[in-house]
């Protein structure tokens, strides 16, 4: 997933179609000079809709499409014929897309299934034709309803990556290296902060042809919940992961403190994140001898953890086994 092609936030202006006007037509045929009302109803205005597509991973295709307009309904005709409905506009979005109102910030809905479609902007109803208004006291109504106007306004679409496992850690903690080793994903890897600028997804093969999806979330720093670093831009992606794999590198000065900072940032952003299953992995274990591992383990006390090294291949399979166990517990 190229960094320049990954877009997880767009703001679009939408207008659904107006409903068509009802017809006030009076039947006038040869030998039937006063046939009475036969005006049909107007057609519904077109909806603006979102539809889930499992093959999409970004909102890039909507980034430069700022104005979305659905078709208007056609007016009703004679002989009680209903006008055609306005053409709907269907916007395909990745799974995990949420829609919000830009003005009120109200959450509207989310798309999580392939082929799932929901109405973002409702088309206006068509007006009733004069045939609906005839009565014993008014046998030739010469009026009909106008169509209802469509809706108009700004909406926000936001993508939250769907994955089984979210990697949580400070920059340069080894998240991208792990993803590159256990899957076919090819994230950018370098020894400097914020190498990863977009979430990377990889399918991790497990025993007996099983698999799970792992997401490398851009590194968190202290104060991320306030927008520092890449902050709020990517914390939302962690909300959609089934479990969180915390990663602290072996060469950290204080492993327990680093783990607690990560937990604190998640809690301040969204306390519900701490309800997720989580596990701590100490990366770059090839830098440690057995004595140092015991020392770090005593420091972490009762926090479940595992030492591994992506580069040296130490305990990588054991880590995958542990993740699978947690996902299926």
TABEL-V431645 format. One record per run of one state. SS is the DSSP state (hx for helix, st for strand, lp for the rest). FROM is the first residue (numbers start at 0). TO is the last residue. Records with the same first field share a line. If there is no record, write none. Layout:
# TABEL-V431645
SS = FROM-TO  FROM-TO
This chain:
# TABEL-V431645
lp = 0-1  5-7  15-24  26-27  29-30  32-35  37-46  52-58  63-65  69-87  93-95  101-105  111-115  121-128  133-150  159-161  169-173  182-198  205-205  209-209  216-222  226-229  238-239  249-253  269-269  275-275  283-283  287-288  300-303  307-307  309-312  314-314  327-328
hx = 2-4  59-62  129-132  174-181  206-208  223-225  230-237  254-268  270-274  284-286  289-299  315-326
st = 8-14  25-25  28-28  31-31  36-36  47-51  66-68  88-92  96-100  106-110  116-120  151-158  162-168  199-204  210-215  240-248  276-282  304-306  308-308  313-313
